[in-house]
Amino acid sequence: MQNSFEVEHRLGYRILRWILAVALVSGVIVSTVQVILDARRVSRGLDHDARQTIAMVKDAAAQAVFSIDAELAQQVVDGLFAKEAIHKAHIAHPEGEPLGSRNRPLQETAFRPVTDPIFGTERLFREPLIREGSPETIYGYLDVRYDTAPAAGTWLDRAAVTFASGIATALILGLVLFYVFHLLLTRPLLRIVRSVKQVDPAHPDDRLVITPSGHQSDELGLWVNVTNNLLVAIGDSQTRHREAEDRVSRLSRYDQLTGLPSRDTFMELLIRDIEEANKRNTSLSLIVCGIDDFKSVNEQCGFRTGDLILQTMADRLTSKLDNARFTIARLGSDQFVIVEKGLRDGFQAADTAERILASISSPMLVDDQNVTMTATMGIALFPSDTDRADRLLQSAEQTMTLAKQNGHNHFQFYIASIDQEIRDRKQLEKELSQAQSNHQFHLVYQPQINLESKRVIGAEALLRWEHPTRGLVPPDFFIPVAESNGSIVEIGQWVLNQACWQAARWASDGSPLRIAVNLSAVQLRQETIVDDILDTLKRHKIPAGRLELEVTETSFMTNLSDAVAKLHRLHKAGISIAVDDFGTGYSSLTYLKQMPVQHLKIDKQFIRDLLVNEEDTRIANTIIDLGRSLNLSVVAEGVETAEQEYYLSQRGCQLAQGYYFSKPLLPKDFETFVKGFHKQIVENNA
């Protein structure tokens, strides 16, 4: 505020600068115009004077030429030099023979560099000499050269006076105008500013602005009156503003939907709980609880249903957990946080987590329909994991995030290596995002064998990531990461495109094999997935019956109706649908009844111990019998021995793949294998 009253910041000072600048420019312009007009007048006067002088001696000069009187001619010339401005005079016959001539040097003056460009150094005037009786006959010429210095010097003196007087007049008028402006505006404004500075911001209506004398009825007086009215209004509303701020502050500390403390408020409570635990030398646990697949609930049922579920969750937590021992808050979105104080050990924290899971998973009535939700939780302990509030919450959040990667409806405790694990995962995500553009992906193909005809009828396309430093990264390691961050959509489209291209190439070479491609849950949830798949087939000119899409049971569990609709569209177009890893998920006959499935793939974990583990053998037999009863083809994965192949063939399993036949192969090696395998079968039959 003080800087606004320094000289260079004052309005009057700025006005003075502008007025003086405008006055100076105006004075220069006006004076320049006057000087230019005077220069033109001087130039015309110089020409007029020369014409008059020549007119006076013209007759005498003509008589001298006519008479060839050199003495008279010289007298005429000498008479011309009575004028100071004449530099040279010359009377001559038409042939150029002079009768009289005289010159004197040009005046040497300091101002010639200025005036010569304006008036010229000298001016030549030539007059033909004739007699009255014979005007058509020219007897000679009178040449007169004028030195412009005398006239230019007089003009320059007047120009200096004109410039000086014009600028001085303009500056004087500017100063007078500034003084009037200062009296009428800037000085009253300065007084108003000083009066405004004395207003107390806490009580603006106690000391109002004083109106400058003489300005009660003009614009300044009106401005002061409006300002005073505003100050009074501000003073009247300050109390209401403070009350509103207090209400906003209270609202910001608590979540509006659930009534639980907000994240910032919770951090204050957590710091206080940690300080209390330090004083009493006790432990506490911090549980971050995230509702599973809450985003899908919002998308399918609407945000109102999602809000009702969150309110129900909050009510259950507050009713089941004692306020004296627990601090409960909402971190945001679908995440809640619970702090248990006075903890005996980690087993007590696990018991609490089990109670919370049971409470959340019990059905709730939302909009006249029963909804069942689950949650996944991360748990961090004080002081064993960390003694800082922010690190304790961060540890629990990271643990919850990691736990969700490994499944739903369970809890997981923080471990010291979780930070490194999270960093490794982030690095892997970064490298995975660059893998496709760096051409690090490639496909391998594992043959699928018809156990009855002993022929290769198709191949499963499997993705491989050849990392420049990590080497071959296992799919089980990077596929979950790609599904988590959504990059599986782009990767899956690349796999489909490459597999279809390869199938088209094999078909053109005379081997029309069926290609099986895995379709992840994330891909299946995309709105355009059906059109993308059909467009890919059309682009590569592949019959739809030559493509098989493998989906896991869990991929259509979250939104059954949407998944069923999309798979029915694909099946209607002619694409085969296979349930991959059958037996490892929910294996509900309800899903098989609704899904347009043609193949069941027995997971390799049941084939690995076939004939060795009785339970695995029974499961494999059950799946084969189920496929036969539902008229579905059964594909056995992971066949590694002749005994397994023989048993599956005898039990009625139609298709198989595994290392007993071949490992996944590059395209060239796959072609070589197919030729060799069929050749061997022919030789054996022969």
Secondary structure, DSSP 8 states (H G I E B T S, - for coil): -GGGGSGGG-HHHHHHHHHHHHHHHHHHHHHHHHHHHHHHHHHHHHHHHHHHHHHHHHHHHHHHHHHT-HHHHHHHHHHHTTSTTEEEEEEE-TTS-EEEEEE------TTHHHHHHHH-SEEEEEEEE--SS-TT---EEEEEEEESHHHHHHHHHHHHHHHHHHHHHHHHHHHHHHHHHIIIIIHHHHHHHHHHHTSBTTBTTSS-----TT-SSSHHHHHHHHHHHHHHHHHHHHHHHHHHHHHHHHHHTB-TTT--B-HHHHHHHHHHHHHHHHHHT-EEEEEEEEETTHHHHHHHH-HHHHHHHHHHHHHHHHHHS-TTTEEEEEEETTEEEEEEEEE--HHHHHHHHHHHHHHHHS-EEETTEEE---EEEEEEEETTT-S-HHHHHHHHHHHHHHHHHT-SS-EEE--TTHHHHHHHHHHHHHHHHHHTTTT-EEEEEEEEEETTTTEEEEEEEEEEEEETTTEEE-HHHHHHHHHHHTTHHHHHHHHHHHHHHHHHHHHHTT---EEEEE--HHHHT-TTHHHHHHHHHHHHT--GGGEEEEEEGGGGTTTHHHHHHHHHHHHHTT-EEEEEEETSS---HHHHHHS---EEEE-HHHHHTTTTSHHHHHHHHHHHHHHHHTT-EEEE----SHHHHHHHHHHT--EE-STTT---B-HHHHHHHHHHHHHHHHHHH-
